[in-house]
C-alpha cells in the first residue's frame, strides 16, 4: 500500500546553516520512493520553518509516517517537531533515528514524549520494514513501547545503496553547493579505531566497503546531475584498505574524473597507512585536501583518548603530505581527559611544527554512551547534561586541572590564533596568565559568549554561517 512519508532534518539547537543535504534522509527517501511511496523531505537547517508553516505542510501532505533524524545538536528542535506533529494528528506514526537515539536506546523515551518508534543503528532496512507494515515485534533494531528488540546486524554488503534522487531536496539551498558545487559521498561505513570521544552507534567498528566501480558510478551521477566540482569523501578512514583505495583512485584517473572534480578525504596518519606512493596516486586523482584528526600534541593525551597514533607519525604524515603538494588539514580537540596548560602548549608546539594549511579547534563534547561520557560521569565533570543546550563548539565539561571557563577561553584563543598567525611566533602562548586569573578569565568568557550570540543571530539574519 502506497504511503505518504514525510522526512525531517531538524535545525540545530543553535543556528547553523546546512552545508549538505542529510545523507540518511536522502538514502531512506530514495529507497522508499523506489518502492512506490510518496516522499517529502523538509530540511529545517536550510529553510526557515515556523510551527504554523510546518502544520500547513503536514495538513497538505497528509503523511502516514514522519521520520526524523536526530544528532545530539538537534534534540531541542526535534522535540518541537514531534510535539507539533502529534498535536496536529496523534495517528501519524513518528519514527526517529540517527546518532542520538541510537546511542541512547530506550533512554530516548525519557526525554522525548512523542516518539512511537526509535530506530537503532543503520536504519534504511529497518525503516522499510516499518513502512511495509511488518509486526513491530518482528523488526530488528527498534525500540518502542518500553521494549528494545534484538539488534539489527550491520549490512555486510553496501551494494544496496542507490543513486540518490536529488529532486527530493532543493540543492540551491545548501551553502557548499552554492559556493563551489560541493557534495559528499560515503564509500565505506564503520571505523575500527577506539577513540573514547566518538559515537559509533550507527556504523559500528566493522568497516564495510562499497565496490569501487559503484563509487565511480555515483561520482559520475553527481557530476551529471548536480555539476559537482568538489567531492568530500565522508568515510571515517579512507586509507584503511590499501588495495581498495588504490582501485578507487586509479578508476578516478582512468575515467577522467580528476579533471573537472577535486576531492577531500580523511586519512589516518599511521605509518603503515600513508606513504609517498599513496600520496602520489592521490595527487594524480586530484585529491586537493587531506583531513587528519590530530586531536592533541601530547602523546599521553593521545594514549588516554585511545587514538592509536604517535606524535612521530603525525609529523611524518604532514611532511609527506606537504611534499606531495596536497593541502593538509589538522583537527584538534581541547578538553579531553588529562588536559592542562602543559598539554595545550604541546598542542600549540605541534601545530607550529606540522604547519597545516587549515586548522580546526573544537571543545570536547560528551556524546551519549561514549567512553568519554562515562569517564566524565564518574569524575562528575559534566557541568551541563541538558542536550537541548548542546551545539557545535559548545563547552559542557571540565578536566581535572582546568575549569570549564578556562577550557572555553583557551579554545577560543586558539581559534583566534589560527587567524592571527603572528601569535604562533611567540615563544609561549601569551594567554595562560589570563586563564589562571579567575576574574579575568570569567570576564573574557562572558565576552566570548556574547560574541558567539551576536554571530549566531547575524548568521540567522543573513542565512550564512559567519
C-alpha positions as CSV (number, residue, x, y, z in Angstrom):
1,X,0.0,0.0,0.0
2,X,1.4,3.4,-1.1
3,X,2.1,5.7,1.9
4,X,2.9,9.4,2.3
5,X,6.2,9.7,4.2
6,X,7.5,13.0,5.5
7,X,11.2,13.1,6.4
8,X,12.5,15.9,8.6
9,X,16.0,17.1,9.3
10,X,15.6,19.4,12.3
11,X,17.5,22.7,12.7
12,X,20.4,22.7,15.1
13,X,19.9,23.8,18.7
14,X,21.7,27.0,17.9
15,X,21.8,28.5,14.4
16,X,23.8,26.6,11.8
17,X,23.0,26.6,8.1
18,X,23.2,23.2,6.5
19,X,26.2,22.6,4.2
20,X,24.9,19.4,2.6
21,X,21.6,17.5,2.5
22,X,21.1,14.8,5.1
23,X,22.6,11.6,3.7
24,X,20.4,9.4,5.8
25,X,17.2,11.1,4.7
26,X,18.3,11.1,1.0
27,X,19.1,7.4,1.2
28,X,15.8,6.4,3.0
29,X,13.8,8.8,0.9
30,X,15.2,7.4,-2.4
31,X,14.7,3.8,-1.3
32,X,11.1,4.4,-0.1
33,X,10.4,6.3,-3.3
34,X,11.8,3.4,-5.4
35,X,9.2,1.2,-3.6
36,X,6.4,3.4,-4.8
37,X,5.8,5.6,-1.8
38,X,5.2,9.4,-1.8
39,X,8.2,11.2,-0.2
40,X,8.7,14.7,1.0
41,X,11.9,15.9,2.7
42,X,11.9,19.0,4.9
43,X,15.3,20.3,5.9
44,X,14.9,22.9,8.6
45,X,18.7,23.6,8.6
46,X,18.3,25.5,5.3
47,X,14.6,26.5,5.4
48,X,13.0,28.9,7.9
49,X,10.1,26.7,9.0
50,X,7.7,28.1,11.6
51,X,5.4,25.9,13.6
52,X,2.4,27.2,11.6
53,X,4.2,26.6,8.3
54,X,5.0,23.0,9.4
55,X,1.4,22.5,10.3
56,X,0.3,23.6,6.9
57,X,2.8,21.3,5.3
58,X,1.6,18.4,7.3
59,X,-2.1,19.2,6.6
60,X,-1.4,19.4,2.9
61,X,0.8,16.4,2.5
62,X,-1.2,14.3,5.0
63,X,1.7,11.9,6.0
64,X,1.1,8.4,7.3
65,X,4.6,8.4,8.7
66,X,7.0,11.1,9.8
67,X,10.7,10.2,10.1
68,X,13.1,12.5,12.0
69,X,16.9,12.2,12.0
70,X,18.5,13.4,15.2
71,X,22.1,14.1,16.2
72,X,23.0,15.5,19.7
73,X,22.9,19.1,18.4
74,X,19.3,18.8,17.2
75,X,17.4,17.5,20.2
76,X,15.6,20.7,21.1
77,X,14.0,21.2,17.7
78,X,13.4,17.5,17.1
79,X,11.1,17.6,20.2
80,X,9.4,20.7,18.8
81,X,8.5,19.0,15.6
82,X,7.5,15.8,17.3
83,X,5.2,17.8,19.5
84,X,3.8,19.7,16.6
85,X,3.1,16.5,14.6
86,X,1.2,14.8,17.5
87,X,-0.7,17.9,18.4
88,X,-2.0,18.1,14.8
89,X,-2.7,14.4,14.3
90,X,-1.9,11.8,17.0
91,X,-2.5,9.0,14.5
92,X,0.6,9.9,12.5
93,X,3.4,7.3,13.1
94,X,6.5,9.1,14.4
95,X,9.9,7.4,13.9
96,X,13.3,8.8,14.9
97,X,16.8,7.6,14.1
98,X,20.3,8.8,13.9
99,X,23.3,9.0,16.3
100,X,21.5,10.4,19.3
101,X,18.6,7.9,19.5
102,X,20.9,5.0,18.5
103,X,23.3,5.9,21.4
104,X,20.5,6.2,24.0
105,X,18.3,3.2,23.2
106,X,15.3,3.1,25.5
107,X,16.6,6.1,27.3
108,X,15.4,8.3,24.4
109,X,11.8,7.9,25.6
110,X,12.6,9.6,28.9
111,X,13.4,12.9,27.2
112,X,11.1,12.7,24.1
113,X,7.4,12.3,24.7
114,X,6.0,11.8,21.2
115,X,8.1,9.1,19.7
116,X,6.4,6.0,18.5
117,X,9.4,4.1,17.3
118,X,13.1,4.7,17.6
119,X,15.4,3.1,15.0
120,X,18.8,1.9,16.4
121,X,21.9,1.8,14.1
122,X,21.8,1.6,10.3
123,X,18.3,2.5,9.6
124,X,17.4,2.1,5.9
125,X,16.2,-1.6,6.0
126,X,14.6,-1.1,9.4
127,X,12.6,1.9,8.2
128,X,11.5,0.0,5.1
129,X,10.2,-2.9,7.2
130,X,8.2,-0.4,9.3
131,X,6.8,1.2,6.2
132,X,5.8,-2.2,4.8
133,X,3.7,-2.8,7.9
134,X,5.6,-5.8,9.4
135,X,4.7,-6.5,13.0
136,X,6.9,-4.4,15.3
137,X,7.9,-7.4,17.4
138,X,9.4,-9.0,14.3
139,X,11.5,-6.0,13.3
140,X,15.1,-6.0,14.5
141,X,16.8,-2.8,15.6
142,X,13.9,-0.8,17.0
143,X,12.7,0.4,20.4
144,X,9.0,1.0,21.1
145,X,6.5,0.8,24.0
146,X,9.3,0.3,26.5
147,X,10.7,-2.6,24.6
148,X,14.1,-3.0,22.8
149,X,14.1,-5.6,20.0
150,X,17.0,-7.7,19.0
151,X,19.7,-5.5,17.4
152,X,19.9,-5.5,13.6
153,X,23.2,-6.8,12.2
154,X,25.3,-4.3,10.2
155,X,24.8,-4.5,6.4
156,X,27.7,-6.7,5.2
157,X,27.1,-5.7,1.5
158,X,26.7,-2.0,0.7
159,X,25.7,-2.5,-3.0
160,X,22.0,-1.8,-2.0
161,X,22.8,1.9,-1.8
162,X,21.0,3.6,-4.7
163,X,21.9,6.7,-6.7
164,X,20.2,9.4,-4.7
165,X,17.2,11.2,-6.1
166,X,18.4,14.8,-5.7
167,X,15.0,16.1,-6.8
168,X,13.8,15.3,-3.2
169,X,15.7,18.4,-2.0
170,X,16.4,21.9,-3.2
171,X,20.1,21.8,-3.8
172,X,20.4,25.5,-4.2
173,X,19.7,25.9,-0.5
174,X,22.9,24.3,0.6
175,X,25.9,26.5,1.2
176,X,28.5,24.0,-0.1
177,X,26.7,23.7,-3.4
178,X,26.1,27.4,-3.6
179,X,29.8,28.2,-3.0
180,X,31.7,25.7,-5.0
181,X,29.4,23.0,-6.3
182,X,30.5,20.7,-3.5
183,X,28.9,17.4,-2.4
184,X,29.8,14.4,-0.2
185,X,29.9,10.7,-0.8
186,X,30.4,7.7,1.5
187,X,32.3,4.9,0.0
188,X,32.6,2.8,3.2
189,X,31.0,2.5,6.6
190,X,32.5,1.9,10.0
191,X,35.7,2.7,11.9
192,X,37.9,0.2,13.8
193,X,39.5,3.0,15.9
194,X,38.7,3.1,19.6
195,X,38.8,6.8,20.2
196,X,36.9,7.5,23.5
197,X,35.1,10.6,22.3
198,X,33.5,9.1,19.2
199,X,29.9,7.9,18.8
200,X,29.9,4.7,16.7
201,X,26.2,3.8,17.4
202,X,25.3,3.9,13.7
203,X,28.0,2.3,11.6
204,X,29.9,0.5,14.3
205,X,33.6,-0.6,14.4
206,X,33.5,-3.1,11.5
207,X,34.5,-1.5,8.2
208,X,32.5,-2.4,5.1
209,X,33.4,-1.2,1.7
210,X,31.3,-0.4,-1.4
211,X,32.6,-1.8,-4.7
212,X,35.0,0.8,-6.3
213,X,33.0,0.7,-9.5
214,X,29.8,1.6,-7.6
215,X,31.6,4.6,-6.1
216,X,32.7,5.7,-9.6
217,X,29.1,5.4,-10.9
218,X,27.9,7.6,-8.1
219,X,30.6,10.2,-8.8
220,X,29.6,10.3,-12.4
221,X,25.9,10.6,-11.4
222,X,26.5,13.5,-9.1
223,X,28.7,15.3,-11.7
224,X,26.0,14.9,-14.3
225,X,23.0,15.6,-12.0
226,X,24.5,18.4,-9.8
227,X,27.5,19.6,-11.8
228,X,29.7,19.0,-8.7
229,X,33.3,20.2,-8.8
230,X,34.4,19.3,-5.3
231,X,33.6,16.0,-3.6
232,X,34.2,15.2,0.1
233,X,34.6,11.5,0.9
234,X,33.0,11.3,4.4
235,X,34.4,7.9,5.2
236,X,35.9,7.8,8.7
237,X,39.2,6.4,7.4
238,X,39.6,6.5,3.6
239,X,43.1,5.0,3.6
240,X,42.5,2.0,5.8
241,X,42.3,-0.6,3.0
242,X,45.3,0.0,0.6
243,X,44.0,-2.2,-2.3
244,X,40.6,-0.6,-2.2
245,X,41.7,3.0,-2.0
246,X,44.2,2.5,-4.8
247,X,41.5,1.0,-7.0
248,X,39.2,3.9,-6.4
249,X,41.9,6.5,-7.1
250,X,43.0,4.6,-10.2
251,X,39.4,4.5,-11.5
252,X,39.0,8.2,-10.9
253,X,42.0,8.8,-13.1
254,X,41.1,6.3,-15.8
255,X,37.5,7.7,-16.0
256,X,38.8,11.3,-16.3
257,X,37.1,12.3,-13.1
258,X,40.2,14.1,-11.9
259,X,39.9,16.9,-14.4
260,X,36.7,18.7,-13.5
261,X,36.4,17.4,-10.0
262,X,38.7,17.8,-7.0
263,X,38.4,15.8,-3.7
264,X,38.9,15.9,0.0
265,X,39.5,12.7,2.1
266,X,40.1,11.8,5.7
267,X,43.3,9.8,6.3
268,X,44.8,8.2,9.4
269,X,48.4,9.3,10.0
270,X,49.7,5.9,10.9
271,X,53.0,5.0,9.2
272,X,51.6,1.8,7.7
273,X,48.7,3.6,6.1
274,X,50.2,6.7,4.4
275,X,53.4,6.9,2.3
276,X,54.8,8.7,-0.7
277,X,53.4,6.2,-3.2
278,X,49.8,6.5,-2.0
279,X,50.1,10.3,-1.8
280,X,51.5,10.4,-5.4
281,X,48.5,8.5,-6.6
282,X,46.1,10.7,-4.6
283,X,47.7,13.8,-6.2
284,X,47.1,12.3,-9.7
285,X,43.5,11.7,-8.8
286,X,43.2,15.4,-7.9
287,X,42.9,14.9,-4.1
288,X,43.3,18.5,-3.1
289,X,42.9,18.2,0.7
290,X,43.6,15.5,3.3
291,X,42.0,15.8,6.7
292,X,43.9,14.4,9.7
293,X,42.4,14.0,13.1
294,X,45.5,15.1,15.1
295,X,43.5,15.9,18.3
296,X,46.5,16.7,20.6
297,X,50.2,17.4,20.5
298,X,50.8,15.5,23.7
299,X,51.5,11.7,23.5
300,X,49.9,10.9,26.9
301,X,46.8,12.7,25.8
302,X,46.7,10.6,22.5
303,X,47.2,7.5,24.5
304,X,44.4,8.3,27.0
305,X,41.9,9.0,24.2
306,X,43.0,5.7,22.6
307,X,43.8,7.5,19.3
308,X,46.2,4.8,18.2
309,X,48.8,7.1,16.7
310,X,52.1,8.7,17.7
311,X,53.4,12.3,17.5
312,X,56.2,11.0,15.2
313,X,53.6,9.5,12.9
314,X,51.7,12.8,12.8
315,X,54.9,14.7,12.0
316,X,55.7,12.3,9.2
317,X,52.3,12.3,7.7
318,X,52.2,16.1,7.4
319,X,55.7,16.3,6.0
320,X,54.8,13.7,3.3
321,X,51.5,15.4,2.5
322,X,53.2,18.8,2.2
323,X,55.9,17.3,0.0
324,X,53.2,15.7,-2.3
325,X,51.7,19.1,-2.9
326,X,48.4,18.3,-1.2
327,X,46.9,20.6,1.4
328,X,46.8,19.1,4.9
329,X,44.1,19.9,7.4
330,X,44.6,19.4,11.1
331,X,41.8,19.0,13.6
332,X,42.4,19.4,17.4
333,X,40.1,18.7,20.3
334,X,40.6,20.6,23.6
335,X,39.2,19.3,26.9
336,X,39.7,15.5,26.8
337,X,40.8,13.7,30.0
338,X,44.2,14.9,31.3
339,X,44.0,18.3,29.5
340,X,46.0,21.1,31.3
341,X,48.1,24.1,30.3
342,X,51.1,21.9,29.5
343,X,49.2,19.6,27.1
344,X,47.7,22.7,25.4
345,X,51.2,24.1,25.0
346,X,52.3,20.8,23.5
347,X,49.4,21.0,21.0
348,X,50.4,24.6,20.1
349,X,54.0,23.4,19.6
350,X,53.0,20.6,17.3
351,X,50.6,22.9,15.4
352,X,53.5,25.2,14.7
353,X,55.8,22.3,13.7
354,X,53.5,20.5,11.3
355,X,52.2,23.7,9.6
356,X,48.8,22.6,8.4
357,X,47.2,24.5,5.6
358,X,43.9,24.6,7.5
359,X,43.3,24.1,11.2
360,X,40.2,23.4,13.3
361,X,39.9,23.6,17.1
362,X,36.8,22.4,19.0
363,X,36.0,21.6,22.5
364,X,35.4,18.0,23.5
365,X,31.7,17.1,23.5
366,X,30.5,14.3,25.9
367,X,28.3,12.4,23.3
368,X,26.0,9.9,25.0
369,X,27.2,6.3,25.6
370,X,30.8,7.1,24.7
371,X,33.7,6.1,26.9
372,X,34.5,9.8,27.3
373,X,31.0,10.4,28.6
374,X,31.3,7.6,31.1
375,X,34.7,8.9,32.4
376,X,33.2,12.4,32.9
377,X,30.2,11.0,34.8
378,X,32.5,9.1,37.1
379,X,34.5,12.2,37.8
380,X,31.4,14.5,38.0
381,X,33.0,16.6,35.3
382,X,29.9,17.1,33.1
383,X,28.7,20.6,34.0
384,X,25.7,20.7,31.7
385,X,23.9,17.4,30.9
386,X,20.9,19.0,29.1
387,X,21.4,18.0,25.4
388,X,19.0,20.8,24.4
389,X,21.7,23.3,25.2
390,X,24.4,21.4,23.2
391,X,25.7,22.9,19.9
392,X,28.7,22.7,17.7
393,X,31.7,24.3,19.5
394,X,29.9,24.4,22.9
395,X,31.6,23.5,26.2
396,X,29.9,21.4,28.9
397,X,32.8,19.8,30.7
398,X,35.9,20.5,32.8
399,X,39.1,18.5,33.2
400,X,41.0,17.5,36.4
401,X,43.1,20.7,36.2
402,X,41.2,23.2,34.1
403,X,37.7,24.7,34.7
404,X,35.0,24.9,32.1
405,X,35.8,28.6,31.7
406,X,39.5,28.0,31.2
407,X,38.9,25.4,28.5
408,X,36.4,27.6,26.7
409,X,38.8,30.6,27.0
410,X,41.9,28.7,25.7
411,X,39.9,27.1,22.8
412,X,38.5,30.5,21.7
413,X,42.0,32.0,21.8
414,X,43.4,29.1,19.7
415,X,40.7,29.7,17.1
416,X,41.7,33.4,17.1
417,X,45.4,32.4,16.8
418,X,44.5,30.5,13.7
419,X,43.5,33.8,12.1
420,X,46.3,35.8,13.6
421,X,49.4,33.6,13.0
422,X,51.8,36.1,14.5
423,X,50.8,34.8,17.9
424,X,52.4,31.4,16.9
425,X,55.8,33.2,16.5
426,X,55.9,33.9,20.2
427,X,58.0,31.6,22.4
428,X,55.0,30.8,24.6
429,X,51.2,31.0,24.5
430,X,50.6,34.5,26.0
431,X,47.1,33.9,27.4
432,X,47.8,31.4,30.1
433,X,48.2,34.2,32.8
434,X,44.7,35.5,31.9
435,X,43.3,32.0,32.1
436,X,44.7,31.4,35.5
437,X,43.1,34.6,36.8
438,X,39.5,33.6,37.6
439,X,38.1,37.2,37.3
440,X,39.9,38.0,34.0
441,X,39.0,34.5,32.6
442,X,35.3,34.9,33.5
443,X,35.2,38.4,32.0
444,X,36.8,37.1,28.8
445,X,34.5,34.1,28.6
446,X,31.5,36.4,29.0
447,X,32.8,38.5,26.1
448,X,33.4,35.3,24.0
449,X,29.8,34.1,24.7
450,X,28.3,37.4,23.8
451,X,30.3,37.5,20.6
452,X,29.1,34.0,19.7
453,X,25.5,35.0,20.5
454,X,25.8,38.0,18.2
455,X,27.5,35.9,15.5
456,X,24.7,33.3,15.6
457,X,22.0,35.9,15.3
458,X,23.7,37.7,12.5
459,X,24.1,34.3,10.8
460,X,20.4,33.6,11.2
461,X,19.6,37.0,9.7
462,X,22.0,36.6,6.8
463,X,21.3,32.9,6.2
464,X,25.1,32.2,6.2
465,X,27.4,30.6,8.7
466,X,29.5,33.5,9.8
